[in-house]
């Protein structure tokens, strides 16, 4: 049921009034196939009071006009009844709503007074008739417009299926996908620059509020192809030239070749496939010059030509041009060695070199000496001593090809001839043994023509590999200190090469050296006992010598010298404190002096014999504090394996399982240790870090103190505690 739209209550008395209402009971939403929909309207009445009588109901509006006389009855005060229902088919429109308006009048109601007529008007609207999906575009076409493309995609548009907009996309081989250009209310689109060397196709579809049509596809078209590169023309036979190029246009349909004869355009002489990279031009006039222009062409959709690329010029039958790039030119050579002359051959007709002729003479003279050769080689080697050192020569060359005549002579080049300089290493001498870790090199330089030394190169080698190079650019310098630090007991080679002012290099001079560094003097060593710590002080002095010591290596042996343990290194003038020597017996020390070469003295030993009656606890971050415990009591020691017993099903007795990573735990129980003061006892009880225990029985271990107790007495205090061995790491 819809909402009632009611008029005013009317009547002759407040308890005799009536109201008319219009109610839209059914207003269907049309489908795209419906041209009209049935609309149902109810006329309703409300009354203050009650009556039963015959009345006339009249209506007009969107559902037509009419009236009916019928008997109605209001059974009670303030009741509401259905007066009448009408139904009509209402036309609907595509894309817009249909407004509805219906009015009703009730007359002849004597109960409220014959002059009173209840009235009401009700409005509503029918939803727009949906569009049908639009038809797809009739076609899609593309036309070039400068460096852009105008796409056309018209489509039929009807009232039932209008094309409210059109979407256009372009696929390019370069991107490998369709890209949406945009959506427009029109039927054309101007693209941005798609770019050359591409292959494209467009598609379009129409859209409206009900959806989109199917796509309409255009035909493929190609954009302007890329031009070829590396276009080259080479004589390949009598009256024949082969033109080659690099193909840069993957979508080209063909390559076209234009011919220029003596500079005159003779038009297109050939066409190849789009993937070809060469063309052979035949029946050419051998008396004229020829060059060619190559361009790619596409014809799919539209015809486009790439830019033309022009080849070199070829003369089919002509002597070669003069050679160029003669070498050496202005660079001195040693005439006592073979001298190689080189040039660049320049063909005029693309035929290869078949021979050459070289002329040379002393600078300033008129007579030429000539040598010749055959083949395509662009070089010739003069035998050793053909020329003379100390002289300057001019030389030139000409070449011949398939044409019987020689080509032109080249420009002349200068060839100074000079004896290379010589060097001799003066220091160090070959086989020298060096006692230092650096080496200074000195050499002598000579040159027959008096050319000065321009630069020198000194190389230090070990096992054939260069480990250091020094370049000398001062012409007067004949010595250098190599920066590389030498190793002891090693063999090195030193080479020196000098280059004179005309650029000639000497033969390298080489010496071999070995190193055996001088040791510092043996140190003087003494050991003193520190009674209040049960420690040893190693006192060292270092005499001066040819090589001075810079530090001392200190070692200790607790087993009579069979094994040695490095305690550390200390600078010159310092002493070493060993906080844990033997309490009873012999502790050995040895000291080796070290230089910064590096070299080392012979080790010097010193021994201390001790007979200490007390046990000692040494502790502190630097192990520089100790407490003596009079050794006049029994100190039991136990070793407890770190294992447990496990019972297993089927075994008659437990099985011992041991932790192999820690094979045992050693403990020492100390009770009734009489100390000189209660302070010492409190210190022991408060120790929390690792301590080192030594006693006259020879036990030495890193341990932790637990279960400590203190009992004062008249002489000081007695301490009791337990030592448990720990895994100490420095």
C-alpha positions in Angstrom: 0.0 0.0 0.0 1.2 3.5 -0.8 0.9 6.5 1.4 -2.5 8.3 1.3 -2.5 11.9 0.2 -5.7 13.5 1.8 -7.7 16.6 1.5 -9.4 18.6 4.4 -12.2 17.3 6.6 -15.4 19.1 5.6 -18.9 19.0 7.1 -21.7 21.0 8.9 -20.7 20.1 12.4 -17.5 19.1 14.2 -18.9 15.6 14.7 -20.2 15.3 11.2 -17.2 15.7 8.9 -15.6 13.6 6.1 -12.2 13.6 4.4 -11.2 12.1 1.0 -7.8 10.5 0.2 -5.8 9.3 -2.8 -3.6 6.3 -2.4 -1.2 5.0 -5.2 -1.6 1.3 -4.5 0.7 0.1 -7.3 3.2 2.0 -9.6 5.4 -0.7 -11.2 8.9 0.1 -12.5 9.0 -0.4 -16.2 11.4 -2.7 -18.1 13.1 -1.8 -21.3 10.5 -3.8 -23.3 7.4 -2.2 -21.7 5.8 0.9 -23.4 3.3 1.3 -20.6 2.7 0.0 -17.0 -0.6 -0.6 -15.1 -1.1 1.9 -12.3 -3.6 1.2 -9.5 -5.1 4.0 -7.3 -7.3 3.6 -4.2 -9.8 6.3 -3.1 -10.2 6.2 0.6 -12.5 8.1 3.1 -12.4 9.1 6.8 -15.4 10.2 8.9 -16.0 11.9 12.2 -19.3 10.2 13.0 -21.0 7.3 11.2 -23.5 6.9 8.5 -24.8 4.6 5.7 -26.0 6.2 2.4 -25.5 6.4 -1.3 -22.9 9.0 -2.7 -21.3 9.9 -6.0 -17.5 9.5 -6.4 -15.9 11.4 -9.3 -12.2 11.4 -10.4 -9.9 12.9 -13.1 -6.2 13.1 -14.0 -3.4 10.8 -15.3 -5.6 7.7 -15.1 -8.5 9.3 -17.0 -11.9 10.7 -15.7 -15.0 9.0 -14.4 -17.6 8.7 -11.7 -19.6 6.1 -9.8 -22.6 6.2 -7.5 -22.5 3.7 -4.7 -23.6 3.1 -1.1 -20.9 3.5 1.5 -20.9 2.9 5.2 -18.8 4.3 8.0 -19.4 1.8 10.9 -18.0 4.0 13.7 -16.7 7.3 14.6 -13.2 8.1 13.1 -13.2 5.1 10.9 -11.5 4.8 7.5 -12.9 2.8 4.5 -12.0 2.1 0.9 -14.3 4.1 -1.3 -13.3 2.9 -4.8 -10.3 1.6 -6.8 -9.3 2.5 -10.4 -6.6 0.9 -12.6 -5.2 2.3 -15.9 -2.3 1.6 -18.3 0.0 4.6 -18.4 2.5 5.1 -21.3 6.2 5.4 -20.2 9.3 7.1 -21.9 12.9 6.0 -22.4 15.3 7.8 -20.1 12.8 10.1 -18.2 10.2 9.7 -15.5 6.4 10.0 -16.1 4.6 12.2 -13.6 1.2 11.1 -12.2 -1.7 13.3 -10.7 -5.2 12.0 -9.8 -8.0 14.0 -8.1 -11.1 12.7 -6.4 -14.4 14.3 -5.2 -17.2 12.8 -3.1 -20.6 14.4 -3.5 -24.2 13.8 -2.2 -23.2 13.1 1.4 -26.3 14.2 3.3 -24.8 13.3 6.7 -22.2 16.1 6.5 -24.5 18.4 4.5 -25.3 18.2 0.9 -23.3 21.4 0.1 -20.1 19.8 1.4 -17.9 17.7 -1.0 -14.7 16.0 0.4 -11.8 16.3 -2.2 -8.2 15.2 -2.5 -5.4 15.2 -5.1 -2.5 12.7 -5.1 0.7 12.8 -7.2 3.4 10.2 -8.0 5.9 9.3 -10.8 6.7 6.3 -12.9 10.5 5.5 -13.2 12.1 6.1 -16.5 12.0 3.2 -19.0 15.5 1.7 -19.2 17.6 2.1 -22.4 18.6 -0.9 -24.4 22.3 -1.7 -24.7 23.6 0.5 -27.6 24.7 -0.9 -30.9 28.4 -1.2 -31.5 30.2 1.3 -33.7 29.7 0.7 -37.5 33.5 0.7 -38.1 36.8 2.1 -36.7 39.2 3.9 -39.0 42.5 5.7 -38.6 43.9 8.6 -40.7 47.3 10.3 -40.2 47.2 14.0 -39.1 50.7 15.3 -38.8 52.5 13.1 -36.2 49.1 12.1 -34.7 46.2 10.0 -35.8 42.5 10.8 -36.2 40.3 7.8 -35.2 36.7 7.6 -36.4 34.1 5.3 -34.8 30.5 6.3 -35.7 27.6 4.2 -34.3 23.8 4.3 -34.6 21.9 6.0 -31.8 18.2 5.4 -31.3 15.7 6.6 -28.6 15.6 3.0 -27.3 19.4 2.4 -27.4 21.2 5.8 -27.5 25.0 6.0 -27.7 25.6 8.4 -24.8 29.4 8.0 -25.1 32.0 6.1 -26.9 35.3 4.6 -25.6 38.3 4.2 -27.8 41.5 2.1 -27.3 44.7 1.6 -29.2 46.9 -1.5 -29.2 50.6 -1.0 -30.3 53.2 -3.7 -30.7 55.6 -1.5 -28.7 53.4 -1.7 -25.6 51.9 -5.2 -26.2 48.5 -4.2 -24.8 45.4 -2.1 -25.4 45.6 1.4 -23.9 42.4 3.5 -23.3 42.7 6.8 -25.0 39.5 8.2 -23.5 35.7 8.4 -23.6 33.9 11.0 -25.7 30.3 11.9 -26.6 31.4 12.3 -30.2 32.6 9.8 -32.7 36.2 10.9 -33.4 39.4 11.1 -31.4 42.8 12.7 -32.1 45.6 10.6 -30.6 48.9 11.9 -29.1 52.1 11.0 -31.0 52.2 7.2 -31.1 55.7 7.2 -32.4 57.4 5.8 -35.4 58.5 2.2 -36.1 55.3 0.8 -34.7 52.3 -1.3 -35.7 48.8 -0.4 -34.3 45.1 -1.3 -34.3 42.2 0.6 -32.7 38.9 -0.5 -31.2 35.8 1.4 -30.0 32.5 0.7 -28.2 29.4 2.6 -27.4 28.1 3.2 -23.9 24.8 4.2 -22.2 23.3 3.9 -18.7 22.4 0.3 -19.5 25.9 -0.9 -20.4 28.3 -1.0 -23.3 28.2 -2.5 -26.7 30.6 -5.1 -28.1 34.0 -3.8 -29.4 34.3 -2.9 -33.1 37.9 -3.4 -34.3 39.6 -1.4 -37.0 42.3 -2.6 -39.4 46.0 -2.7 -38.5 48.2 0.2 -39.7 51.9 0.9 -39.5 53.6 4.2 -38.5 56.7 5.6 -40.2 59.5 3.0 -40.1 63.0 3.6 -38.7 65.7 4.4 -41.1 68.5 1.9 -41.8 72.0 2.4 -40.5 75.5 1.4 -41.6 74.7 1.8 -45.2 77.7 0.7 -47.2 78.5 0.2 -50.8 81.3 -2.2 -51.9 82.5 -3.2 -55.4 81.6 -7.0 -55.7 82.3 -7.7 -59.4 82.7 -6.2 -62.8 80.0 -3.5 -63.1 78.6 -4.7 -59.8 78.2 -3.1 -56.4 76.7 -4.7 -53.2 74.9 -2.3 -50.9 74.4 -3.5 -47.3 72.7 -2.0 -44.3 71.4 -2.7 -40.8 67.7 -3.4 -40.6 66.1 -1.2 -37.9 62.4 -1.5 -39.0 60.8 -4.7 -37.8 57.4 -3.9 -39.5 58.8 -2.7 -42.8 57.2 -4.3 -45.9 60.2 -3.5 -48.1 63.5 -1.7 -48.6 63.9 0.5 -51.6 67.2 1.5 -53.2 67.8 4.8 -55.0 70.8 5.1 -57.4 73.0 8.2 -57.9 75.3 8.1 -60.9 77.9 10.8 -61.0 75.7 12.6 -58.5 72.6 12.5 -60.6 69.5 10.8 -59.2 68.6 7.9 -61.4 65.5 6.8 -59.4 64.6 3.6 -57.6 66.6 0.7 -59.0 65.6 -2.1 -56.7 63.2 -3.3 -53.9 63.9 -6.0 -51.3 61.8 -7.7 -48.6 61.3 -5.9 -45.3 63.8 -8.1 -43.6 66.6 -7.9 -46.2 70.0 -6.3 -45.4 71.6 -6.1 -48.8 71.0 -5.6 -52.5 73.3 -6.1 -55.5 73.3 -3.5 -58.2 74.5 -4.8 -61.6 75.2 -3.6 -65.1 76.7 -0.3 -63.7 78.8 2.1 -65.8 82.4 1.5 -64.7 83.5 4.9 -65.9 81.2 6.7 -63.5 80.9 7.1 -59.7 78.0 5.5 -57.9 76.3 5.9 -54.5 73.0 4.7 -53.2 70.2 5.8 -50.8 68.3 3.1 -48.9 65.0 3.6 -47.1 62.4 1.3 -45.5 58.7 1.4 -46.6 55.5 0.2 -44.9 52.2 -0.2 -46.8 49.8 -1.7 -44.2 47.0 0.8 -43.7 49.1 3.7 -45.2 52.3 4.0 -47.1 55.2 5.5 -45.2 58.8 5.9 -46.1 61.7 6.2 -43.6 64.3 8.8 -44.0 66.8 7.9 -46.7 70.4 7.0 -45.7 73.1 7.6 -48.4 76.1 5.2 -48.9 79.7 6.0 -49.6 80.7 6.7 -53.2 82.2 3.8 -55.2 84.1 4.2 -58.5 84.1 0.8 -60.1 87.4 1.1 -62.0 89.9 3.6 -60.5 93.4 3.6 -58.9 93.2 3.9 -55.0 93.5 7.2 -53.2 96.7 8.1 -51.5 97.4 6.2 -48.2 97.0 8.1 -44.9 97.9 7.7 -41.3 101.6 6.8 -41.9 103.4 5.4 -38.8 106.0 6.0 -37.5 105.8 9.8 -38.1 108.0 11.9 -35.9 108.7 9.1 -33.4 112.3 7.8 -33.1 113.1 4.2 -33.9 116.3 2.2 -33.3 117.7 1.4 -36.7 119.8 -1.5 -35.2 116.4 -3.3 -34.8 113.8 -4.1 -37.5 111.6 -1.0 -38.3 108.0 -1.6 -39.3 106.2 1.0 -41.5 102.4 1.2 -41.5 99.7 3.0 -43.4 95.9 3.1 -44.1 94.9 1.9 -47.6 92.1 4.1 -49.2 90.3 2.4 -52.0 88.6 4.5 -54.7 86.5 1.6 -56.2 86.1 -0.7 -53.2 88.6 -3.2 -54.6 91.3 -4.5 -52.2 94.9 -3.5 -52.2 97.0 -5.7 -54.4 100.5 -4.1 -53.9 102.5 -1.2 -52.5 105.6 0.8 -53.1 107.6 2.6 -50.4 110.2 5.4 -50.9 112.6 6.6 -48.2 115.6 9.1 -48.2 117.7 11.1 -45.8 115.9 14.3 -44.9 117.0 17.1 -47.2 118.3 14.9 -50.0 116.6 14.3 -53.4 117.3 10.6 -54.1 114.7 8.1 -53.0 115.3 4.4 -52.2 112.2 2.3 -53.0 111.0 -1.1 -51.8 107.8 -2.8 -52.9 105.5 -5.6 -52.0 102.3 -7.4 -53.1 99.1 -8.3 -51.3 96.7 -6.6 -49.0 99.1 -6.0 -46.1 99.3 -2.3 -45.0 102.7 -2.6 -43.5 106.3 -3.3 -44.4 109.3 -4.1 -42.1 112.8 -2.8 -42.9 115.5 -5.2 -41.8 117.8 -4.2 -38.9 120.6 -1.7 -40.0 118.8 -0.8 -43.2 118.7 2.7 -41.8 121.4 4.5 -39.7 121.0 5.7 -36.2 121.6 9.4 -35.7 119.9 10.3 -39.0 116.4 11.5 -39.9 114.6 10.0 -42.8 111.6 10.9 -44.9 109.3 8.1 -46.2 106.2 7.8 -48.3 104.0 5.1 -49.8 101.6 4.5 -52.7 99.3 1.5 -53.4 97.7 -0.4 -56.3 94.4 -2.2 -56.6 92.5 -3.9 -59.5 93.1 -0.9 -61.7 96.5 -1.3 -63.4 97.7 2.2 -62.4 99.4 3.1 -59.1 97.5 5.4 -56.8 98.9 8.7 -55.6 101.9 9.0 -53.3 101.0 9.7 -49.7 102.3 12.8 -47.8 105.8 12.2 -46.4 106.4 11.1 -42.9 109.5 11.7 -40.7 111.5 8.8 -39.2 114.2 9.8 -36.8 116.6 7.0 -36.0 118.5 6.9 -32.7 120.4 4.5 -30.5 118.4 3.7 -27.3 119.9 4.9 -24.0 121.5 2.5 -21.5 121.2 2.2 -17.8 123.3 0.4 -15.2 122.1 -0.1 -11.6 125.0 1.1 -9.3 123.3 0.3 -6.0 122.3 -2.1 -4.6 124.6 -4.6 -6.3 123.4 -7.9 -7.6 123.3 -10.4 -4.8 123.4 -7.9 -2.0 122.0 -8.9 1.4 120.0 -6.0 3.0 119.7 -5.6 6.7 116.9 -3.0 6.4 113.3 -3.1 5.3 113.7 -0.4 2.7 116.0 -0.1 -0.3 117.4 2.9 -2.1 118.2 2.5 -5.9 120.9 4.4 -7.8 121.7 4.0 -11.5 123.9 5.5 -14.3 122.4 6.7 -17.6 124.2 7.0 -21.0 123.0 7.9 -24.6 125.2 7.7 -27.7 123.4 10.7 -29.3 123.5 12.7 -26.1 119.8 12.7 -25.7 119.0 13.4 -22.0 117.0 11.1 -19.8 113.3 12.1 -20.0 112.0 9.7 -17.4 112.8 6.5 -15.6 110.8 3.6 -14.2 111.9 1.5 -11.2 110.1 -1.8 -10.5 110.4 -4.0 -7.4 109.4 -7.6 -8.1 108.9 -10.6 -5.8 108.4 -14.1 -7.3 108.1 -12.4 -10.7 105.2 -10.1 -9.7 105.6 -6.4 -9.5 104.9 -5.2 -5.9 106.0 -1.5 -6.3 106.6 0.9 -9.2 108.3 4.4 -9.0 108.2 6.8 -11.9 110.9 9.5 -12.1 110.1 12.5 -14.3 113.0 14.8 -13.3 115.7 14.4 -16.0 118.5 14.9 -13.5 117.4 12.3 -11.0 119.4 9.1 -10.9 118.3 7.6 -7.5 115.0 6.7 -5.7 113.9 5.2 -2.4 111.3 2.5 -3.0 108.3 3.0 -0.6 107.5 -0.7 -0.3 108.4 -2.2 3.1 110.5 -5.3 2.6 109.9 -8.6 4.3 112.6 -10.4 6.2 114.3 -13.5 4.7 112.9 -12.7 1.3 114.3 -12.4 -2.3 113.5 -9.4 -4.6 114.4 -8.2 -8.1 114.9 -4.6 -9.0 114.6 -3.4 -12.6 115.4 0.1 -14.0 114.3 1.3 -17.5 115.2 4.8 -18.8 113.5 6.7 -21.7 115.3 9.4 -23.6 114.1 12.7 -25.0 113.1 11.1 -28.3 111.0 8.5 -26.6 113.4 5.4 -26.9 113.6 3.1 -24.0 116.6 1.3 -22.6 116.9 -2.3 -22.0 116.0 -3.0 -18.4 118.9 -3.6 -16.0 118.1 -6.0 -13.2 119.7 -7.0 -9.9 118.6 -9.5 -7.2 118.7 -8.8 -3.5 117.8 -10.7 -0.4 116.9 -9.5 3.1 118.3 -10.6 6.4 117.4 -7.9 9.0 119.9 -7.1 11.8 118.6 -8.2 15.2 118.5 -6.0 18.2 120.9 -6.8 21.1 119.9 -9.5 23.5 118.0 -8.1 26.5 119.3 -8.3 30.1 116.7 -10.1 32.3 116.3 -10.5 36.1 113.4 -11.8 38.2 112.4 -10.6 41.7 109.9 -12.1 44.1 107.1 -9.9 45.4 106.5 -11.3 48.9 103.2 -9.6 49.7 101.5 -10.9 46.5 103.5 -14.2 45.9 104.1 -12.7 42.4 107.2 -12.4 40.2 108.6 -9.2 38.7 110.5 -9.6 35.4 113.0 -6.7 35.1 114.3 -6.1 31.6 116.9 -3.7 30.2 117.8 -3.3 26.5 121.3 -2.3 25.4 121.7 0.0 22.3 122.9 -1.5 19.1 123.0 -1.1 15.3 119.2 -1.9 15.4 117.4 -0.9 18.6 114.6 -2.9 20.2 111.1 -1.3 20.4 109.4 -3.9 22.6 110.0 -7.2 24.4 108.1 -10.5 24.2 107.7 -12.2 27.6 107.0 -16.0 27.9 106.7 -18.3 30.9 107.2 -22.0 31.5 105.8 -23.9 34.5 107.2 -27.3 33.5 110.9 -26.8 33.4 111.0 -25.3 29.9 109.2 -28.1 28.0 106.3 -25.8 27.1 106.2 -22.0 26.9 103.2 -19.7 27.2 103.2 -16.1 25.8 102.4 -13.6 28.6 102.5 -10.6 26.3 104.7 -7.8 24.8 105.8 -4.7 26.7 107.5 -1.5 25.5 111.1 -0.8 26.2 111.8 0.3 29.8 108.7 -1.5 31.2 108.6 -4.4 33.6 106.2 -7.4 33.7 104.4 -8.6 36.8 103.5 -12.3 36.7 100.7 -12.6 39.4 100.7 -16.5 39.5 104.1 -18.1 39.4 104.8 -21.4 41.2 104.7 -21.2 45.1 107.1 -24.0 45.5 109.7 -24.9 42.9 111.0 -23.3 39.7 109.3 -20.8 37.3 111.1 -20.0 34.1 110.8 -16.8 32.0 112.3 -15.9 28.7 112.4 -12.5 27.0 113.0 -11.8 23.3 113.8 -8.2 22.1 111.9 -7.1 18.9 112.8 -4.3 16.5 110.4 -2.6 14.0 112.1 -4.0 11.0 111.0 -6.5 12.2 113.8 -8.6 13.7 114.3 -10.4 17.0 117.1 -11.2 19.4 117.9 -14.6 20.8 115.6 -15.4 23.7 117.1 -14.8 27.1 116.0 -17.0 30.1 115.7 -16.1 33.8 114.6 -18.5 36.6 113.2 -17.9 40.1 113.1 -20.6 42.8 110.4 -20.3 45.5 109.3 -22.1 48.6 106.1 -20.5 49.8 104.4 -22.1 52.9 101.0 -20.4 52.5 98.2 -20.8 50.0 97.3 -17.7 48.0 94.1 -16.3 46.6 94.9 -13.8 43.7 92.0 -11.6 42.5 91.0 -8.3 41.0 90.4 -7.0 37.4 94.2 -7.0 36.8 95.0 -9.8 39.2 97.0 -7.3 41.2 95.6 -8.2 44.7 96.3 -11.3 46.8 95.6 -12.8 50.2 97.8 -15.4 51.9 96.2 -18.2 53.8 98.5 -20.0 56.3 98.9 -23.5 55.1 98.7 -25.3 58.4 95.4 -27.1 58.0 94.0 -30.0 56.1 92.3 -28.9 52.8 90.4 -31.8 51.2 89.8 -31.8 47.4 87.1 -33.7 45.6 86.4 -34.4 41.9 82.7 -35.0 41.0 81.9 -36.4 37.6 79.1 -34.4 35.9 76.8 -37.3 35.3 73.4 -38.6 36.4 71.9 -42.0 36.7 68.9 -43.0 34.6 66.7 -46.1 34.9 65.6 -47.6 31.6 62.9 -50.3 31.0 64.4 -53.7 30.6 67.6 -52.7 32.4 68.2 -54.4 35.9 70.3 -51.5 37.1 70.6 -47.7 36.5 72.7 -46.4 33.6 75.2 -43.5 34.1 74.9 -40.7 31.6 77.8 -38.2 31.6 77.9 -34.7 30.1 81.0 -35.0 27.8 81.2 -31.3 27.3 82.2 -30.8 31.0 83.9 -34.1 32.2 84.1 -33.2 35.9 83.8 -30.5 38.6 86.6 -30.0 41.1 86.0 -28.5 44.5 88.2 -27.6 47.4 86.8 -27.1 51.0 88.8 -24.8 53.3 87.9 -24.8 57.0 89.4 -23.0 59.9 91.8 -21.0 57.9 93.4 -18.7 60.5 93.8 -15.2 59.0 95.7 -12.3 60.6 92.7 -9.9 60.6 88.9 -10.1 60.3 89.2 -7.7 57.3 91.0 -10.3 55.3 88.3 -12.9 56.2 85.6 -10.5 55.2 87.3 -9.8 51.9 87.4 -13.5 51.1 83.8 -13.9 52.0 82.8 -10.9 49.7 84.7 -12.1 46.6 82.2 -12.7 43.8 84.3 -12.9 40.6 86.7 -15.5 39.4 89.8 -15.9 41.6 93.0 -17.9 41.2 94.0 -20.4 43.9 97.5 -21.7 44.5 98.7 -23.8 47.3 102.0 -25.5 48.3 100.6 -28.9 47.2 100.8 -27.6 43.6 97.1 -27.1 43.0 96.4 -24.2 40.6 92.9 -23.4 39.4 90.4 -20.7 38.6 87.6 -20.9 41.0 84.5 -19.3 42.6 84.2 -18.9 46.4 80.9 -20.2 47.9 79.7 -21.1 51.4 82.0 -18.6 53.1 81.9 -18.2 56.9 83.8 -16.1 59.4 84.6 -16.8 63.1 86.5 -14.1 65.0 89.1 -15.2 67.6 91.7 -13.6 69.8 94.3 -13.7 67.0 92.1 -12.3 64.3 89.6 -14.6 62.5 89.1 -18.0 61.1 87.5 -18.4 57.6 85.7 -21.4 56.1 84.8 -21.5 52.4 84.5 -23.8 49.4 86.3 -23.4 46.1 84.5 -24.6 42.9 86.6 -24.8 39.7 85.2 -22.6 36.9 85.8 -22.2 33.1 87.6 -18.9 33.2 88.0 -16.9 29.9 90.2 -13.8 29.8 
